[in-house]
Amino acid sequence: MSSKIEFNCLPTAIGSMPHTDPKEACSLVAKYLPALPAWPQLPKRSHLENMYVQFSEGFPGLVLEGDRIYVERSAEFDSQLEQLYNDYAENNLDNYAISAEYAAGLHAFLALKQQRPNMVKGQITGPITWGLCATDREQLGILYDELLAEALARFLRLKAMWQERFLRTISPDSIIFVDEPYLTSLGSAFVAIPNEQVTTLLEEVLGGISGLKGVHCCGSTDWSVLLKTSADILSFDAYNYADSLSCYPAEVKAFLERGGSVAWGIIPNDEEALAKESLASLYDRLGEAMAAFTRDGTPFNQLVAQGLLTPSCSLASMSSEAAAQALELLAELSAKIRSKYAT
């Protein structure tokens, strides 16, 4: 955990946008999130930008069939795996670049260098989610193969390290979020893996990130597992699942006390819900979400100071117009809170 950083509810994004033009998406991010822009993932541009495929480039034995990813032990598999382990031992990142074909928004993001943002944000799919979506030939998630699970965590660590190095050509300060939507199934029959393995695999990836690092989960999960990791930021859907995090007041308080930050996903990513909201209603909703923790002794000003604001999750399912509206509301909400509480 790094030393305490006070974001004072700066706005940033989770990642995915509905656009197909990377320059247009980056322009929107720069407009509404100038202090902490996040590079846009563009799954509607190409199936290669699906979050389960986007960071798969170069994994040993990988086969892509549309949106499906699977691993087969081909004739080259052993030599590819050996190369991965050698690169891991030597921190050789050059073989783990994320190409423009897989992430057009990341490469278009370089144009923001001229704006000199204070900090930039990136994201990568986490080992639990990736390891359940990528399967073997029998369609069993590679997470259940001890060798492949370890290789995957090391592979994603190198991908995260390469991304961090890339982003620091825009700004010397960066945040990398590890996105783990499948942690909503933690403890269920669907994700039959022990908490210890979740922590081990996550820490492998987080351990490669030298700057600020966060974990994002867009549903309800066992938050105590994530709050005990080395992540500096816990990102969650505060619009729909504020109650789920409020069940862990002591753990959240301890997380904040050791310097952690909470990213409150308070802007809905559903167009119908968004149409019903206003700046005033979202301000009240965020206040209610934070109030649950003040009752257990965490000062409201601390929650604000050590908070970030984001959409509840990806904006990719929305229209471009609705996504712009969501970011505009996000920026306005942040400005309102910062004008009232930031010192």
SELODREN-90272 format. One record per residue (C-alpha): residue in three letters; x, y, z. Coordinates in steps of 0.1 Angstrom, whole numbers, plus 5000, padded with zeros to 4 digits. Example, Ala and Ser with C-alpha at 12.3 -4.5 7.8 and 13.67 -1.06 7.14 Angstrom:
<r type="ALA" x="5123" y="4955" z="5078"/>
<r type="SER" x="5137" y="4989" z="5071"/>
END
This chain:
<r type="MET" x="5000" y="5000" z="5000"/>
<r type="SER" x="5013" y="5034" z="4990"/>
<r type="SER" x="5012" y="5065" z="5012"/>
<r type="LYS" x="4979" y="5081" z="5014"/>
<r type="ILE" x="4968" y="5100" z="4983"/>
<r type="GLU" x="4939" y="5124" z="4984"/>
<r type="PHE" x="4921" y="5124" z="4951"/>
<r type="ASN" x="4892" y="5145" z="4966"/>
<r type="CYS" x="4867" y="5127" z="4943"/>
<r type="LEU" x="4884" y="5134" z="4910"/>
<r type="PRO" x="4865" y="5117" z="4881"/>
<r type="THR" x="4879" y="5090" z="4860"/>
<r type="ALA" x="4865" y="5061" z="4839"/>
<r type="ILE" x="4864" y="5023" z="4841"/>
<r type="GLY" x="4876" y="5017" z="4805"/>
<r type="SER" x="4852" y="5006" z="4778"/>
<r type="MET" x="4834" y="5031" z="4756"/>
<r type="PRO" x="4808" y="5026" z="4728"/>
<r type="HIS" x="4828" y="5043" z="4701"/>
<r type="THR" x="4845" y="5028" z="4671"/>
<r type="ASP" x="4868" y="5058" z="4664"/>
<r type="PRO" x="4896" y="5059" z="4689"/>
<r type="LYS" x="4903" y="5096" z="4684"/>
<r type="GLU" x="4867" y="5105" z="4691"/>
<r type="ALA" x="4867" y="5084" z="4723"/>
<r type="CYS" x="4900" y="5099" z="4735"/>
<r type="SER" x="4886" y="5134" z="4728"/>
<r type="LEU" x="4856" y="5127" z="4749"/>
<r type="VAL" x="4878" y="5114" z="4778"/>
<r type="ALA" x="4901" y="5144" z="4775"/>
<r type="LYS" x="4871" y="5168" z="4776"/>
<r type="TYR" x="4855" y="5154" z="4807"/>
<r type="LEU" x="4883" y="5138" z="4826"/>
<r type="PRO" x="4913" y="5161" z="4820"/>
<r type="ALA" x="4930" y="5156" z="4854"/>
<r type="LEU" x="4928" y="5118" z="4853"/>
<r type="PRO" x="4919" y="5104" z="4819"/>
<r type="ALA" x="4916" y="5067" z="4812"/>
<r type="TRP" x="4924" y="5051" z="4779"/>
<r type="PRO" x="4892" y="5038" z="4761"/>
<r type="GLN" x="4887" y="5002" z="4753"/>
<r type="LEU" x="4866" y="4999" z="4722"/>
<r type="PRO" x="4849" y="4965" z="4720"/>
<r type="LYS" x="4825" y="4976" z="4692"/>
<r type="ARG" x="4855" y="4985" z="4670"/>
<r type="SER" x="4868" y="4950" z="4669"/>
<r type="HIS" x="4863" y="4916" z="4687"/>
<r type="LEU" x="4900" y="4919" z="4696"/>
<r type="GLU" x="4890" y="4947" z="4720"/>
<r type="ASN" x="4867" y="4925" z="4740"/>
<r type="MET" x="4881" y="4926" z="4775"/>
<r type="TYR" x="4886" y="4888" z="4775"/>
<r type="VAL" x="4906" y="4889" z="4743"/>
<r type="GLN" x="4923" y="4923" z="4745"/>
<r type="PHE" x="4952" y="4912" z="4767"/>
<r type="SER" x="4956" y="4877" z="4753"/>
<r type="GLU" x="4981" y="4886" z="4726"/>
<r type="GLY" x="5011" y="4863" z="4729"/>
<r type="PHE" x="4999" y="4838" z="4755"/>
<r type="PRO" x="5014" y="4803" z="4750"/>
<r type="GLY" x="4992" y="4780" z="4730"/>
<r type="LEU" x="4965" y="4806" z="4726"/>
<r type="VAL" x="4938" y="4801" z="4699"/>
<r type="LEU" x="4912" y="4827" z="4690"/>
<r type="GLU" x="4879" y="4817" z="4675"/>
<r type="GLY" x="4858" y="4849" z="4674"/>
<r type="ASP" x="4852" y="4860" z="4709"/>
<r type="ARG" x="4863" y="4826" z="4723"/>
<r type="ILE" x="4897" y="4821" z="4737"/>
<r type="TYR" x="4912" y="4787" z="4743"/>
<r type="VAL" x="4946" y="4772" z="4750"/>
<r type="GLU" x="4960" y="4741" z="4734"/>
<r type="ARG" x="4993" y="4724" z="4741"/>
<r type="SER" x="5007" y="4726" z="4706"/>
<r type="ALA" x="5041" y="4716" z="4695"/>
<r type="GLU" x="5054" y="4751" z="4703"/>
<r type="PHE" x="5036" y="4753" z="4736"/>
<r type="ASP" x="5066" y="4742" z="4758"/>
<r type="SER" x="5091" y="4766" z="4742"/>
<r type="GLN" x="5066" y="4795" z="4744"/>
<r type="LEU" x="5060" y="4787" z="4781"/>
<r type="GLU" x="5097" y="4786" z="4787"/>
<r type="GLN" x="5101" y="4820" z="4770"/>
<r type="LEU" x="5074" y="4834" z="4792"/>
<r type="TYR" x="5091" y="4822" z="4824"/>
<r type="ASN" x="5125" y="4836" z="4812"/>
<r type="ASP" x="5110" y="4869" z="4804"/>
<r type="TYR" x="5093" y="4869" z="4838"/>
<r type="ALA" x="5126" y="4862" z="4856"/>
<r type="GLU" x="5143" y="4890" z="4837"/>
<r type="ASN" x="5115" y="4915" z="4837"/>
<r type="ASN" x="5117" y="4916" z="4799"/>
<r type="LEU" x="5086" y="4935" z="4788"/>
<r type="ASP" x="5092" y="4938" z="4751"/>
<r type="ASN" x="5073" y="4906" z="4741"/>
<r type="TYR" x="5042" y="4917" z="4760"/>
<r type="ALA" x="5032" y="4949" z="4742"/>
<r type="ILE" x="4995" y="4956" z="4736"/>
<r type="SER" x="4993" y="4964" z="4699"/>
<r type="ALA" x="4971" y="4990" z="4683"/>
<r type="GLU" x="4952" y="4961" z="4666"/>
<r type="TYR" x="4941" y="4950" z="4701"/>
<r type="ALA" x="4939" y="4984" z="4717"/>
<r type="ALA" x="4934" y="5013" z="4693"/>
<r type="GLY" x="4923" y="5036" z="4721"/>
<r type="LEU" x="4955" y="5030" z="4741"/>
<r type="HIS" x="4977" y="5041" z="4712"/>
<r type="ALA" x="4955" y="5070" z="4703"/>
<r type="PHE" x="4957" y="5080" z="4739"/>
<r type="LEU" x="4993" y="5091" z="4733"/>
<r type="ALA" x="4979" y="5123" z="4718"/>
<r type="LEU" x="4970" y="5134" z="4754"/>
<r type="LYS" x="5007" y="5139" z="4761"/>
<r type="GLN" x="5003" y="5174" z="4748"/>
<r type="GLN" x="4977" y="5182" z="4775"/>
<r type="ARG" x="5001" y="5171" z="4803"/>
<r type="PRO" x="4976" y="5154" z="4826"/>
<r type="ASN" x="4986" y="5151" z="4862"/>
<r type="MET" x="4980" y="5113" z="4861"/>
<r type="VAL" x="4966" y="5087" z="4837"/>
<r type="LYS" x="4947" y="5055" z="4842"/>
<r type="GLY" x="4949" y="5022" z="4825"/>
<r type="GLN" x="4933" y="4988" z="4831"/>
<r type="ILE" x="4939" y="4952" z="4824"/>
<r type="THR" x="4916" y="4921" z="4828"/>
<r type="GLY" x="4924" y="4902" z="4860"/>
<r type="PRO" x="4937" y="4866" z="4863"/>
<r type="ILE" x="4904" y="4852" z="4877"/>
<r type="THR" x="4882" y="4866" z="4850"/>
<r type="TRP" x="4907" y="4859" z="4822"/>
<r type="GLY" x="4914" y="4824" z="4836"/>
<r type="LEU" x="4877" y="4815" z="4836"/>
<r type="CYS" x="4870" y="4829" z="4801"/>
<r type="ALA" x="4900" y="4813" z="4785"/>
<r type="THR" x="4895" y="4775" z="4784"/>
<r type="ASP" x="4912" y="4743" z="4774"/>
<r type="ARG" x="4898" y="4722" z="4745"/>
<r type="GLU" x="4873" y="4706" z="4769"/>
<r type="GLN" x="4860" y="4742" z="4777"/>
<r type="LEU" x="4873" y="4741" z="4813"/>
<r type="GLY" x="4887" y="4774" z="4825"/>
<r type="ILE" x="4925" y="4774" z="4825"/>
<r type="LEU" x="4922" y="4788" z="4860"/>
<r type="TYR" x="4917" y="4752" z="4872"/>
<r type="ASP" x="4950" y="4741" z="4856"/>
<r type="GLU" x="4977" y="4749" z="4882"/>
<r type="LEU" x="5004" y="4753" z="4855"/>
<r type="LEU" x="4983" y="4775" z="4832"/>
<r type="ALA" x="4969" y="4796" z="4861"/>
<r type="GLU" x="5004" y="4804" z="4873"/>
<r type="ALA" x="5016" y="4812" z="4838"/>
<r type="LEU" x="4986" y="4834" z="4832"/>
<r type="ALA" x="4992" y="4855" z="4863"/>
<r type="ARG" x="5028" y="4860" z="4853"/>
<r type="PHE" x="5018" y="4868" z="4817"/>
<r type="LEU" x="4993" y="4895" z="4829"/>
<r type="ARG" x="5019" y="4909" z="4853"/>
<r type="LEU" x="5042" y="4915" z="4823"/>
<r type="LYS" x="5013" y="4930" z="4803"/>
<r type="ALA" x="5005" y="4953" z="4832"/>
<r type="MET" x="5042" y="4964" z="4835"/>
<r type="TRP" x="5044" y="4971" z="4798"/>
<r type="GLN" x="5012" y="4991" z="4799"/>
<r type="GLU" x="5025" y="5011" z="4829"/>
<r type="ARG" x="5057" y="5019" z="4811"/>
<r type="PHE" x="5037" y="5030" z="4780"/>
<r type="LEU" x="5014" y="5052" z="4800"/>
<r type="ARG" x="5043" y="5069" z="4817"/>
<r type="THR" x="5053" y="5084" z="4784"/>
<r type="ILE" x="5021" y="5105" z="4788"/>
<r type="SER" x="5024" y="5113" z="4825"/>
<r type="PRO" x="5050" y="5101" z="4851"/>
<r type="ASP" x="5021" y="5092" z="4874"/>
<r type="SER" x="4997" y="5064" z="4866"/>
<r type="ILE" x="4971" y="5040" z="4880"/>
<r type="ILE" x="4964" y="5005" z="4866"/>
<r type="PHE" x="4931" y="4989" z="4875"/>
<r type="VAL" x="4929" y="4951" z="4875"/>
<r type="ASP" x="4893" y="4944" z="4863"/>
<r type="GLU" x="4877" y="4914" z="4879"/>
<r type="PRO" x="4840" y="4911" z="4870"/>
<r type="TYR" x="4839" y="4874" z="4876"/>
<r type="LEU" x="4847" y="4879" z="4913"/>
<r type="THR" x="4809" y="4885" z="4917"/>
<r type="SER" x="4807" y="4846" z="4915"/>
<r type="LEU" x="4834" y="4841" z="4942"/>
<r type="GLY" x="4823" y="4814" z="4966"/>
<r type="SER" x="4797" y="4800" z="4942"/>
<r type="ALA" x="4798" y="4767" z="4924"/>
<r type="PHE" x="4806" y="4786" z="4893"/>
<r type="VAL" x="4839" y="4798" z="4907"/>
<r type="ALA" x="4850" y="4769" z="4929"/>
<r type="ILE" x="4884" y="4783" z="4939"/>
<r type="PRO" x="4896" y="4791" z="4974"/>
<r type="ASN" x="4901" y="4827" z="4985"/>
<r type="GLU" x="4938" y="4820" z="4990"/>
<r type="GLN" x="4942" y="4813" z="4953"/>
<r type="VAL" x="4924" y="4844" z="4943"/>
<r type="THR" x="4947" y="4865" z="4965"/>
<r type="THR" x="4978" y="4847" z="4952"/>
<r type="LEU" x="4969" y="4852" z="4916"/>
<r type="LEU" x="4959" y="4888" z="4921"/>
<r type="GLU" x="4990" y="4897" z="4940"/>
<r type="GLU" x="5011" y="4882" z="4913"/>
<r type="VAL" x="4997" y="4908" z="4888"/>
<r type="LEU" x="4995" y="4937" z="4913"/>
<r type="GLY" x="5031" y="4930" z="4924"/>
<r type="GLY" x="5044" y="4941" z="4890"/>
<r type="ILE" x="5028" y="4975" z="4891"/>
<r type="SER" x="5052" y="5000" z="4906"/>
<r type="GLY" x="5027" y="5030" z="4907"/>
<r type="LEU" x="4992" y="5031" z="4920"/>
<r type="LYS" x="4971" y="5000" z="4915"/>
<r type="GLY" x="4934" y="4992" z="4919"/>
<r type="VAL" x="4910" y="4963" z="4917"/>
<r type="HIS" x="4876" y="4968" z="4901"/>
<r type="CYS" x="4846" y="4945" z="4905"/>
<r type="CYS" x="4812" y="4957" z="4892"/>
<r type="GLY" x="4789" y="4936" z="4914"/>
<r type="SER" x="4787" y="4921" z="4949"/>
<r type="THR" x="4816" y="4900" z="4961"/>
<r type="ASP" x="4835" y="4892" z="4993"/>
<r type="TRP" x="4850" y="4926" z="4996"/>
<r type="SER" x="4872" y="4915" z="5026"/>
<r type="VAL" x="4893" y="4895" z="5002"/>
<r type="LEU" x="4901" y="4925" z="4980"/>
<r type="LEU" x="4905" y="4950" z="5008"/>
<r type="LYS" x="4933" y="4929" z="5022"/>
<r type="THR" x="4953" y="4929" z="4989"/>
<r type="SER" x="4981" y="4953" z="4981"/>
<r type="ALA" x="4957" y="4973" z="4959"/>
<r type="ASP" x="4957" y="5011" z="4966"/>
<r type="ILE" x="4922" y="5016" z="4952"/>
<r type="LEU" x="4890" y="4995" z="4955"/>
<r type="SER" x="4866" y="5003" z="4926"/>
<r type="PHE" x="4830" y="4992" z="4928"/>
<r type="ASP" x="4795" y="4999" z="4915"/>
<r type="ALA" x="4782" y="5022" z="4941"/>
<r type="TYR" x="4751" y="5030" z="4921"/>
<r type="ASN" x="4737" y="4994" z="4923"/>
<r type="TYR" x="4757" y="4977" z="4951"/>
<r type="ALA" x="4765" y="5003" z="4978"/>
<r type="ASP" x="4749" y="4981" z="5003"/>
<r type="SER" x="4772" y="4952" z="4995"/>
<r type="LEU" x="4803" y="4972" z="5005"/>
<r type="SER" x="4786" y="4987" z="5035"/>
<r type="CYS" x="4785" y="4952" z="5050"/>
<r type="TYR" x="4823" y="4955" z="5056"/>
<r type="PRO" x="4827" y="4988" z="5075"/>
<r type="ALA" x="4856" y="4977" z="5097"/>
<r type="GLU" x="4876" y="4964" z="5067"/>
<r type="VAL" x="4869" y="4996" z="5047"/>
<r type="LYS" x="4879" y="5017" z="5076"/>
<r type="ALA" x="4912" y="4998" z="5080"/>
<r type="PHE" x="4918" y="5000" z="5042"/>
<r type="LEU" x="4914" y="5038" z="5044"/>
<r type="GLU" x="4935" y="5041" z="5074"/>
<r type="ARG" x="4965" y="5025" z="5057"/>
<r type="GLY" x="4962" y="5049" z="5028"/>
<r type="GLY" x="4937" y="5032" z="5005"/>
<r type="SER" x="4911" y="5049" z="4983"/>
<r type="VAL" x="4876" y="5040" z="4972"/>
<r type="ALA" x="4864" y="5046" z="4936"/>
<r type="TRP" x="4827" y="5052" z="4939"/>
<r type="GLY" x="4810" y="5040" z="4907"/>
<r type="ILE" x="4780" y="5063" z="4911"/>
<r type="ILE" x="4770" y="5072" z="4875"/>
<r type="PRO" x="4747" y="5045" z="4861"/>
<r type="ASN" x="4758" y="5028" z="4829"/>
<r type="ASP" x="4722" y="5019" z="4820"/>
<r type="GLU" x="4706" y="5044" z="4797"/>
<r type="GLU" x="4671" y="5040" z="4813"/>
<r type="ALA" x="4685" y="5046" z="4848"/>
<r type="LEU" x="4707" y="5075" z="4836"/>
<r type="ALA" x="4677" y="5093" z="4820"/>
<r type="LYS" x="4660" y="5094" z="4855"/>
<r type="GLU" x="4690" y="5109" z="4873"/>
<r type="SER" x="4702" y="5145" z="4877"/>
<r type="LEU" x="4732" y="5161" z="4893"/>
<r type="ALA" x="4712" y="5167" z="4925"/>
<r type="SER" x="4699" y="5131" z="4927"/>
<r type="LEU" x="4733" y="5116" z="4921"/>
<r type="TYR" x="4748" y="5139" z="4947"/>
<r type="ASP" x="4722" y="5127" z="4972"/>
<r type="ARG" x="4728" y="5090" z="4962"/>
<r type="LEU" x="4765" y="5093" z="4967"/>
<r type="GLY" x="4760" y="5109" z="5001"/>
<r type="GLU" x="4738" y="5081" z="5012"/>
<r type="ALA" x="4763" y="5055" z="5000"/>
<r type="MET" x="4791" y="5072" z="5020"/>
<r type="ALA" x="4769" y="5078" z="5051"/>
<r type="ALA" x="4768" y="5041" z="5058"/>
<r type="PHE" x="4804" y="5042" z="5067"/>
<r type="THR" x="4803" y="5074" z="5088"/>
<r type="ARG" x="4780" y="5055" z="5112"/>
<r type="ASP" x="4809" y="5032" z="5119"/>
<r type="GLY" x="4833" y="5060" z="5127"/>
<r type="THR" x="4848" y="5069" z="5093"/>
<r type="PRO" x="4847" y="5107" z="5089"/>
<r type="PHE" x="4827" y="5119" z="5058"/>
<r type="ASN" x="4856" y="5142" z="5049"/>
<r type="GLN" x="4880" y="5113" z="5048"/>
<r type="LEU" x="4857" y="5093" z="5024"/>
<r type="VAL" x="4856" y="5124" z="5001"/>
<r type="ALA" x="4893" y="5130" z="5004"/>
<r type="GLN" x="4903" y="5094" z="4997"/>
<r type="GLY" x="4876" y="5090" z="4970"/>
<r type="LEU" x="4875" y="5088" z="4932"/>
<r type="LEU" x="4843" y="5090" z="4912"/>
<r type="THR" x="4836" y="5068" z="4882"/>
<r type="PRO" x="4807" y="5054" z="4862"/>
<r type="SER" x="4793" y="5022" z="4877"/>
<r type="CYS" x="4811" y="5001" z="4851"/>
<r type="SER" x="4818" y="5000" z="4814"/>
<r type="LEU" x="4800" y="5025" z="4791"/>
<r type="ALA" x="4803" y="5003" z="4760"/>
<r type="SER" x="4767" y="4991" z="4761"/>
<r type="MET" x="4753" y="5027" z="4758"/>
<r type="SER" x="4749" y="5049" z="4728"/>
<r type="SER" x="4777" y="5074" z="4722"/>
<r type="GLU" x="4754" y="5102" z="4732"/>
<r type="ALA" x="4744" y="5086" z="4765"/>
<r type="ALA" x="4781" y="5078" z="4773"/>
<r type="ALA" x="4789" y="5115" z="4768"/>
<r type="GLN" x="4760" y="5124" z="4791"/>
<r type="ALA" x="4773" y="5100" z="4817"/>
<r type="LEU" x="4808" y="5115" z="4816"/>
<r type="GLU" x="4794" y="5150" z="4817"/>
<r type="LEU" x="4773" y="5142" z="4848"/>
<r type="LEU" x="4804" y="5125" z="4864"/>
<r type="ALA" x="4825" y="5157" z="4858"/>
<r type="GLU" x="4798" y="5179" z="4872"/>
<r type="LEU" x="4793" y="5158" z="4903"/>
<r type="SER" x="4830" y="5158" z="4910"/>
<r type="ALA" x="4832" y="5195" z="4905"/>
<r type="LYS" x="4803" y="5200" z="4930"/>
<r type="ILE" x="4818" y="5178" z="4956"/>
<r type="ARG" x="4853" y="5193" z="4952"/>
<r type="SER" x="4840" y="5229" z="4955"/>
<r type="LYS" x="4822" y="5220" z="4987"/>
<r type="TYR" x="4847" y="5197" z="5005"/>
<r type="ALA" x="4882" y="5199" z="4988"/>
<r type="THR" x="4906" y="5221" z="5007"/>
END
